[in-house]
Amino acid sequence: MGTQRFDVLVVGGGISGVSIAYEIARTRSVALIEMEAALAYHTSGRSMATFLETYGSPAIRALTSGSRAAFEHPPDVMDGPLLSPLGMLWLAGAGEADQIRRLYDEVRPVVPDARLVTPAEAVRINPLLRPGYPELGLFEPGATEIDVHALHQGYVRGLRRRGGEVRLSARLVAAERRDGRWQVTDAAGTRYEAQVLVDAAGSWVDEVARAAGATPVGIRPLRRTAFLVAPPAGLPVRGLPLTGTVTSTWYVMPQGDLLACSPAEQTLLEPCDAKPDEVQIARALEEINAATILGARSIRSPWAGLRNFVPDGNPVVGWDPRAEGFFWYAAQGGYGMQIAPALSRTGAALLEGRDVDPDLLARGLEPADLSPAREGMSVSAEH
Ligand SMILES: Cc1cc2nc3c(=O)[nH]c(=O)nc-3n(C[C@H](O)[C@H](O)[C@H](O)COP(=O)(O)OP(=O)(O)OC[C@H]3O[C@@H](n4cnc5c(N)ncnc54)[C@H](O)[C@@H]3O)c2cc1C
């Protein structure tokens, strides 16, 4: 087959790739290539699917709260509703109350209904907690669960309706800039030509950059494990909030009649098909049993995924400062689902040279916070 020509070629079929491809396809011809035989096989198929406005850096909080309207009123390509009620209870163990107070001070302006809760209130909100365990709590009543399948599928459907194309089993192996266009080859030997290459390859963004002759940003794929436990007979879990420690040592949330738990670990790995960590599971189970009345002895269906970060915890979105036509859409960390609507709109605006949504600026987002050329990126450190 000859070379296939597009305005924009997006690499990666997780939530990042499909959402930015959908936004760009409004004005340009777009193809998305995914190395696996199915979309969302890696991190996007392994998330906890929560929407937390009290979570992450100020830029992440701005992108999350700026995404809420899009989740509540999704475009008609998405099968709604996308959100269902959850609530989030952050807990401070002995000596950690100051961390909860600091978090409260930081989030108050963006999440006005977040409130500090006493130990007794914390146990009323989540009766699984062992009385006397938390020293202090912070409750975010508006935290929700996201139907991440409907979200991802909706973006894919919308992309196709806008004339975009999706290619599976198409791993980018080489990309060369010639006469103002990218000449791209995938592992099957198929060739593509595009003015713009969007790197949305999750844990592999630096590999894709290297293949295109761009300087890596230094992505850090951090493994996070999760597993299910059954509550003791007769103990209903539906309606309980997501509950976790402010120091990120474990969290628990209802999933149907079971509880989904995580050791919340952040173990640096090479990009890979991540597998759960038994040692972390054992540690988390012990700590969860100490903090709750669950008394869980066994676990089910463990899984793991890689959350991809750069040091400041913000995404990396924008033109590479040196590789012409190379656009970064990386480092969505532990927030790729909850920020997808606002981040993909921002990415499309930056790619098309438009202004960033003033609503996001009013929420405190600085486009410089996302720049691939900002302080701490390998691409800025090199020169
Ligand atoms: C346990 C866990 C819980 C989480 N919970 C939440 C949560 O509650 N809320 C939330 O918002 N976020 C959560 N996250 C984070 C969220 O899942 C991620 O931010 C998001 O899925 C990242 O999406 P992505 O598209 O960037 O990466 P991925 O989904 O990994 O997609 C990247 C894609 O690029 C493809 N690719 C790589 N190299 C190439 C190549 N050379 N050619 C073609 N394709 C290539 C890969 O195959 C992959 O499909 C969680 C993550 C984990 C692991």
The ligand as a Tripos MOL2 file, in Angstrom:
@<TRIPOS>MOLECULE
LIG
   53    58     1     0     0
SMALL
NO_CHARGES

@<TRIPOS>ATOM
      1 C1         -4.3180    1.8130   39.1590 C.3       1 LIG1
      2 C2         -4.6040    3.1220   38.4680 C.ar      1 LIG1
      3 C3         -5.6660    3.9080   38.8950 C.ar      1 LIG1
      4 C4         -5.9590    5.1090   38.2400 C.ar      1 LIG1
      5 N1         -7.0610    5.8120   38.6400 N.ar      1 LIG1
      6 C5         -7.4070    6.9520   37.9940 C.ar      1 LIG1
      7 C6         -8.5740    7.6550   38.3550 C.ar      1 LIG1
      8 O1         -9.2980    7.2440   39.2520 O.2       1 LIG1
      9 N2         -8.8970    8.7940   37.6620 N.ar      1 LIG1
     10 C7         -8.1060    9.2740   36.6410 C.ar      1 LIG1
     11 O2         -8.4260   10.3130   36.0560 O.2       1 LIG1
     12 N3         -6.9820    8.6090   36.2740 N.ar      1 LIG1
     13 C8         -6.6260    7.4620   36.9120 C.ar      1 LIG1
     14 N4         -5.4910    6.7900   36.5460 N.ar      1 LIG1
     15 C9         -4.6340    7.3900   35.5270 C.3       1 LIG1
     16 C10        -5.1880    7.2240   34.1030 C.3       1 LIG1
     17 O3         -5.5720    5.8830   33.9200 O.3       1 LIG1
     18 C11        -4.0970    7.6630   33.1180 C.3       1 LIG1
     19 O4         -3.7280    9.0210   33.3610 O.3       1 LIG1
     20 C12        -4.5360    7.5360   31.6680 C.3       1 LIG1
     21 O5         -5.1420    6.3000   31.4140 O.3       1 LIG1
     22 C13        -3.3490    7.7410   30.7490 C.3       1 LIG1
     23 O6         -3.7820    7.5510   29.4280 O.3       1 LIG1
     24 P1         -2.7790    7.5780   28.2190 P.3       1 LIG1
     25 O7         -3.6030    7.5370   26.9870 O.co2     1 LIG1
     26 O8         -1.8300    8.6980   28.4010 O.co2     1 LIG1
     27 O9         -1.9040    6.2440   28.3660 O.3       1 LIG1
     28 P2         -2.2400    4.7660   27.8490 P.3       1 LIG1
     29 O10        -3.6260    4.3920   28.1650 O.co2     1 LIG1
     30 O11        -1.1540    3.8690   28.3440 O.co2     1 LIG1
     31 O12        -2.1610    4.9120   26.2720 O.3       1 LIG1
     32 C14        -0.9430    5.0430   25.5810 C.3       1 LIG1
     33 C15        -1.0570    4.1650   24.3490 C.3       1 LIG1
     34 O13         0.0400    4.3890   23.4770 O.3       1 LIG1
     35 C16         0.2950    3.1690   22.8270 C.3       1 LIG1
     36 N5          1.6480    3.2210   22.2570 N.ar      1 LIG1
     37 C17         2.8250    3.2650   22.9250 C.ar      1 LIG1
     38 N6          3.8500    3.3180   22.0650 N.ar      1 LIG1
     39 C18         3.3380    3.3020   20.8190 C.ar      1 LIG1
     40 C19         3.9050    3.3290   19.5000 C.ar      1 LIG1
     41 N7          5.2310    3.3720   19.3190 N.pl3     1 LIG1
     42 N8          3.0730    3.2890   18.4310 N.ar      1 LIG1
     43 C20         1.7030    3.2290   18.6110 C.ar      1 LIG1
     44 N9          1.1260    3.1960   19.8460 N.ar      1 LIG1
     45 C21         1.9280    3.2380   20.9260 C.ar      1 LIG1
     46 C22         0.1410    2.1340   23.9350 C.3       1 LIG1
     47 O14        -0.0650    0.8370   23.4290 O.3       1 LIG1
     48 C23        -1.0570    2.6800   24.6880 C.3       1 LIG1
     49 O15        -2.2800    2.1150   24.2580 O.3       1 LIG1
     50 C24        -5.1650    5.5670   37.1450 C.ar      1 LIG1
     51 C25        -4.0970    4.7730   36.7170 C.ar      1 LIG1
     52 C26        -3.8210    3.5640   37.3550 C.ar      1 LIG1
     53 C27        -2.6860    2.7210   36.8520 C.3       1 LIG1
@<TRIPOS>BOND
     1     1     2 1
     2     2     3 ar
     3     2    52 ar
     4     3     4 ar
     5     4     5 ar
     6     4    50 ar
     7     5     6 ar
     8     6     7 ar
     9     6    13 1
    10     7     8 2
    11     7     9 ar
    12     9    10 ar
    13    10    11 2
    14    10    12 ar
    15    12    13 ar
    16    13    14 ar
    17    14    15 1
    18    14    50 ar
    19    15    16 1
    20    16    17 1
    21    16    18 1
    22    18    19 1
    23    18    20 1
    24    20    21 1
    25    20    22 1
    26    22    23 1
    27    23    24 1
    28    24    25 2
    29    24    26 1
    30    24    27 1
    31    27    28 1
    32    28    29 2
    33    28    30 1
    34    28    31 1
    35    31    32 1
    36    32    33 1
    37    33    34 1
    38    33    48 1
    39    34    35 1
    40    35    36 1
    41    35    46 1
    42    36    37 ar
    43    36    45 ar
    44    37    38 ar
    45    38    39 ar
    46    39    40 ar
    47    39    45 ar
    48    40    41 1
    49    40    42 ar
    50    42    43 ar
    51    43    44 ar
    52    44    45 ar
    53    46    47 1
    54    46    48 1
    55    48    49 1
    56    50    51 ar
    57    51    52 ar
    58    52    53 1
@<TRIPOS>SUBSTRUCTURE
     1 LIG1         1 GROUP 0 **** ****
